[in-house]
Amino acid sequence: MEYQLTENQIADYERDGFLSPIEVFNKHEITSLRTHFENFENHFGGIDKAASVRTDLHLLQNWAWSVINDTRIVNPISQVLGPNILLWSTQWFIKEPGDQKVVSFHQDANYWGLEPHDVVTAWLALSDASAETGPMSFVPGSHKEELYDHTNTFAENNLLSRGQEIKRTIDKDLCKIAPLRAGEMSLHNVRTIHSSGPNESKERRIGMVLRYCATHVRQTKGSDTAVLVSGQDNHHNFQLLDQPQQDFGEKETKIHLDATQKLSKIIMS
Ligand SMILES: O=C(O)CCC(=O)C(=O)O
């Protein structure tokens, strides 16, 4: 199989609960993806208006569908999750130049309703995510710890939906930041504690965040949708969705709305 992680990379991922950086797209490809994304933002009347529709963009636009199915992402994911893989959702973590927005320390597994925790995020950089831009920061090995309680801070400068913050003291000296160049990705386990700081640079920091799980994973918080990106789904735990036939088509828009409403209900519950 092409685009495989090495044994050492897999061992690092298993030990640390994250792996970074992994080269995915070349400069030309990632520039084209960023252009597609920024055209989408312009089409929807700018950054703020587009923010309300960008979740699960792969259900509305074929370029995003190609990203979630790209073997350079899916093959490494299947090396850590097994051959049968669903894409659960696509989200965006964007910090504008000088943006003081942060992401507090949290574990994703606490609020997504997905069980068991065979769930991995691919964080794909559509722009450079240098140390200055507030890249992802991970607590190595924390995926092997318990799931901690979290507080909902609803802090205004927090990019998380409820400003979730872990109730555990974090030794910042032990954290590993994961700067990425445009076209690279990191992988992280759904239990790994992570955060990110403000963007002190003059550039946008655009993270396209792809959440994958094994097909045996269940949604415990209600009905939910996914896309089969590798192998077979013999579990039928999610309503499987198809490739958009038409970008922003009427049918596609309805399917996208239904999927994102379900997702939002789950995440906010
Ligand atoms: O991009 C960020 O700063 C945070 C992303 C995040 O929390 C995640 O992908 O789970």
The ligand as an ORCA input file, in Angstrom:
! r2SCAN-3c Opt
* xyz 0 1
  O      -6.922     23.827     16.041
  C      -7.002     23.977     17.249
  O      -6.450     24.896     17.812
  C      -7.786     23.016     18.098
  C      -8.299     21.819     17.366
  C      -8.866     20.783     18.245
  O      -9.112     20.983     19.417
  C      -9.114     19.469     17.674
  O      -8.874     19.265     16.480
  O      -9.575     18.560     18.403
*
